[in-house]
């Protein structure tokens, strides 16, 4: 599964004109073991892409969503997406445990 979404960024150039840019983000969502790993490739201002990784686990009475950043710069969207998925798998394989949400009764 994957997709693309966009957000508007409004800047002002040196002549005072308002410039609208569309920032496109690609997403990759894959099932790994009992978790869903979703990676978002975020374009960086100076070029390249960062990866934001989300590990989700659905329980019958809760949903846990843990997010973290790659901390790396990738040359392409696809490279960021694939590397982010590998990082998510590594975190799960290293013993990642979803933190249950405390519910008040």
C-alpha positions, 0 to 999 in steps of 0.5 A, spaced: 500 500 500 502 506 498 499 513 496 501 520 495 498 527 499 500 534 499 500 540 503 500 547 501 506 551 503 506 559 503 512 563 502 514 570 501 519 571 496 524 577 496 520 581 492 514 580 497 510 576 492 506 570 495 509 563 493 504 557 493 508 551 493 505 544 494 509 539 498 508 532 496 509 526 501 509 519 499 507 513 504 508 506 504 504 501 509 506 494 510 504 489 514 510 486 518 508 480 523 502 483 527 504 490 526 503 495 521 509 499 519 507 506 515 513 510 512 512 517 510 517 520 505 518 528 507 521 532 502 527 537 505 528 544 504 535 543 502 534 537 498 533 529 499 528 526 503 527 524 511 523 518 513 518 518 519 516 511 521 510 509 525 509 502 528 501 501 529 498 495 533 491 494 533 488 491 539 481 489 540 480 495 545 486 500 543 490 502 538 497 503 539 501 508 534 508 509 536 512 514 531 520 516 530 524 519 525 530 516 521 535 521 523 538 520 516 537 524 509 536 520 503 537 521 496 530 519 493 523 518 496 523 511 494 530 510 498 527 513 504 521 509 504 524 502 503 530 504 508 524 507 513 521 500 512 527 496 514 528 501 520 521 499 522 522 492 522 529 492 525 525 496 531 520 490 531 525 485 531 529 488 537 523 487 541 519 493 540 513 492 545 507 497 544 505 501 550 498 499 552 493 505 553 491 506 560 483 506 560 479 509 565 473 506 567 
